[in-house]
Amino acid sequence: MLQFLSSEGKIVNKKGLPKIAAKELKRIYELMVLSRVFDDIALKLQREGRMLTFASLLGQEASQVASSVVFENDDWFVPTYRDHGVLLARGFPLKGLYLYYAGDERGMEIPKEIQALPPTIPIGSHIPHAVGIAWAQKLQKRKSVCAVYFGEGSTSKGDFHEGINFAGVFKVPCIFICQNNQWAISVPTSRQTASESFVKKAEACGIEGVLVDGNDALAVYKATKDACDKARKGGGPTFIECYTYRLESHTTADDWKRYRSQKEVDSWKRKDPLLRLAKYMKKEKLLSKKEEKEIFDSAQQKVKEEVAEFEATPLPKAEDMFKYIP
Ligand SMILES: Cc1ncc(C[n+]2csc(CCOP(=O)(O)OP(=O)(O)O)c2C)c(N)n1
């Protein structure tokens, strides 16, 4: 498994360590903080009856942010309901995301400068769409690539196999980012596959597979950057398995205490991707205590303003429902 940072933020492997400019690393950290604050407030809004069902990304910030920052504006994104870290990193407005989770279809309106499909709720059905987008980029001789995000549970769907198979056959510039967060609602990975890993599935399709520590922002960045550079040069698709953990319940309609132990959750809390990156950056003098507080305060202020805007938005007309569904 590709890993550079230990849980204590120490470098454990120097071979292939990505060169990330200090400014870029800080941006990754800021976006991870913003994703976490967005998520925390969304959970609270739902609990207060001010928003609808919500799927938390807590614990998956590195897998989402450190992968999506490597892409260019011309690249495409095909996310799921849990990938708000990806959308935030691509510049999707926070207000729009709150609207989306409040059941307001206007939250599915993708700003013109972002090439993304709206978040998919059906599991895996978006994977062949992403492969189709990537194939179109290839046929049009563009340099752009398509990144598709999904959970390990999606690999049990036919759509996944159809998509990944054709991606290999047509050598399309598609990057499959599988966030193995260990649980598909209450189903553990042991009931999802008999393979030794999810990344193994790439081999059968003639696709390169990379298993990364999904709680290590540096490892996720490196794997995605390499996959992206390769795809742009015509090298075809890559399957990246981000080995991570969902710290919260599946959604606000679920209760993780019914199927997993406190001990298990606590063991993953010690591998927290955000704290890990902060520890590393502090050691490298790339983040001071003061900056850490400023970044957190600024994320909270931004979220507060956007929530106020979201809640002040007049209710949509019933026919708006059809406007933003592709
Ligand atoms: C086609 C389809 N079947 C079933 C469901 C119900 N469902 C919602 S989430 C989920 C589990 C998804 O697990 P995974 O793909 O690992 O993603 P995660 O939620 O863990 O991010 C299921 C079965 C669905 N949304 N779509």
Residues whose N, C-alpha, C, O or C-beta is under 5 A from the ligand:
A	BS01	LIG	R82 I121 P122 I123 G151 E152 G153 S154 N181 W183 A184 I185
